[in-house]
Amino acid sequence: MVKCFFGPLKFETQFIAKAVYWVFIVSMVALTACGPKHESKKKKTPSTEAVPDTSVHPELPIVGTPLFSASDGHMSQNAHWQVCLEWKQGPTANNDGESLAYITFADATFFAPNTISDIRLKPWMKIHGHGTGNLVPTITPVIDNPTKFLVSEIYFLMSGPWELQINATINGNPDYVEVNVEVDP
């Protein structure tokens, strides 16, 4: 008869030693994989650590809070998402220089989307049937706010009614919106 040692324990056969080893391993995996047996039925209050400090970064969206109101938003053509346009400089005609704007994207219910991609923006003057030629605006993400972008190098060639044609893919849904803009002389 062969005696096997498993730590401080002695077993009569190698088979029993292996069986005890695997029972031990499976029990440890089962114990660590299962969570606590009893979950509290109380409503959990959100942790203050999960909420960003908006005093340091006031541009950060707060989790569970709409990004903007319905009156500020523009719904995309197929109602997949919304955009809010906020002018930082302008809009003015080209002789006054570049116009700058922030665009903030939200899902159809005004909350932060999971993904934002393929953003394109084009100024277009519908009544004259022209855009701004080769002048293409630059779109730059705002640091610490994944829903907000700075659009620079927007040049309107003349005053009057323009629109910003915005294309984007939000949460995997490509869509389009036209935002009317009145450019000052």
Secondary structure, DSSP 4 states (H G I P E B T S, - for coil): ---EEETTEEESSHHHHHHHHHHHHHHHHHHHHS--S----SPPPPPTTSS--TTT-TTSPPTTS-SS-TTTEEE-TTSSEEEEEEEEE--BBGGG--EEEEEEEEETTSSPPS-EEEEEEEEEBTTTTB--TT---EEEEETTEEEEEEEEEE-BSSSEEEEEEEEEEETTEEEEEEEEEEEB-
